[in-house]
């Protein structure tokens, strides 16, 4: 898919852009479930996973969709998700 998009295939490019927009919609849905219909502006989102990490076109579409009101703050992950979950579990266990 990526090769075809890089060679200018409009269908492949559209599929990658739609994937980014759909991932952003899912992030907005999660935020709405956590914070209600109007999530706070500047809510932090850390894009993780192979699709957002490997496909720049998907990531650009994802970020552009999250720039719409309310804008989200895109953070670069500091560690892989498993390590972050472990650190959070340890923190919760000892607090």
C-alpha positions as CSV (number, residue, x, y, z in Angstrom):
1,X,0.0,0.0,0.0
2,X,2.7,2.4,1.0
3,X,4.7,1.7,-2.2
4,X,1.7,2.4,-4.3
5,X,0.9,5.6,-2.5
6,X,4.5,6.8,-2.8
7,X,4.3,6.1,-6.6
8,X,1.3,8.4,-6.8
9,X,-1.6,5.9,-6.8
10,X,-4.5,8.2,-5.7
11,X,-6.5,5.2,-4.3
12,X,-3.7,4.1,-2.1
13,X,-3.0,7.6,-0.9
14,X,-6.7,8.0,0.0
15,X,-6.7,4.8,1.9
16,X,-3.8,5.9,4.0
17,X,-5.3,9.4,4.7
18,X,-8.6,7.8,5.6
19,X,-6.8,5.5,8.1
20,X,-5.3,8.5,9.8
21,X,-8.6,10.3,10.0
22,X,-10.3,7.1,11.3
23,X,-7.6,6.7,14.0
24,X,-8.2,10.4,15.0
25,X,-11.9,9.7,15.2
26,X,-11.3,6.8,17.5
27,X,-9.1,9.0,19.7
28,X,-11.9,11.6,19.9
29,X,-14.4,8.9,20.7
30,X,-12.3,7.7,23.6
31,X,-11.8,11.2,24.9
32,X,-15.6,11.8,24.7
33,X,-16.2,8.7,26.7
34,X,-13.7,9.7,29.3
35,X,-14.5,13.5,29.5
36,X,-18.0,13.9,28.1
37,X,-19.1,15.5,24.9
38,X,-16.6,18.4,25.2
39,X,-13.1,17.1,26.0
40,X,-10.8,19.7,27.3
41,X,-8.7,21.6,24.7
42,X,-5.1,20.5,24.8
43,X,-5.8,17.0,25.9
44,X,-2.6,14.9,25.4
45,X,-2.6,12.1,22.9
46,X,0.5,9.9,22.4
47,X,0.3,8.2,19.0
48,X,1.7,4.7,19.3
49,X,1.7,1.6,17.1
50,X,3.2,0.5,13.9
51,X,0.7,2.3,11.6
52,X,1.3,5.7,13.0
53,X,5.0,5.0,13.5
54,X,5.7,3.7,10.0
55,X,3.4,5.6,7.7
56,X,4.0,9.3,7.7
57,X,1.0,10.0,5.5
58,X,-1.3,8.3,8.0
59,X,0.3,10.2,10.9
60,X,0.0,13.6,9.1
61,X,-3.8,12.9,8.5
62,X,-4.1,11.8,12.1
63,X,-2.5,15.0,13.4
64,X,-4.4,17.2,11.1
65,X,-7.7,15.7,12.2
66,X,-6.8,16.2,15.9
67,X,-5.9,19.9,15.2
68,X,-9.6,20.6,14.6
69,X,-11.5,22.0,17.7
70,X,-11.0,21.1,20.3
71,X,-7.3,20.7,19.5
72,X,-5.4,17.9,21.1
73,X,-1.8,18.0,22.2
74,X,0.2,15.4,20.3
75,X,3.0,14.0,22.5
76,X,5.9,11.9,21.4
77,X,6.0,8.7,23.5
78,X,8.9,8.5,26.0
79,X,8.7,4.6,26.2
80,X,6.9,1.8,24.6
81,X,3.3,1.1,25.9
82,X,4.2,-2.0,27.8
83,X,6.8,-0.2,29.9
84,X,4.4,2.7,30.5
85,X,1.7,0.3,31.7
86,X,4.2,-1.4,34.0
87,X,5.3,1.9,35.5
88,X,1.7,3.0,36.0
89,X,0.8,-0.3,37.7
90,X,3.8,0.0,40.0
91,X,2.8,3.6,40.9
92,X,-0.8,2.5,41.6
93,X,0.3,-0.5,43.6
94,X,2.5,1.6,46.0
95,X,0.3,4.6,46.4
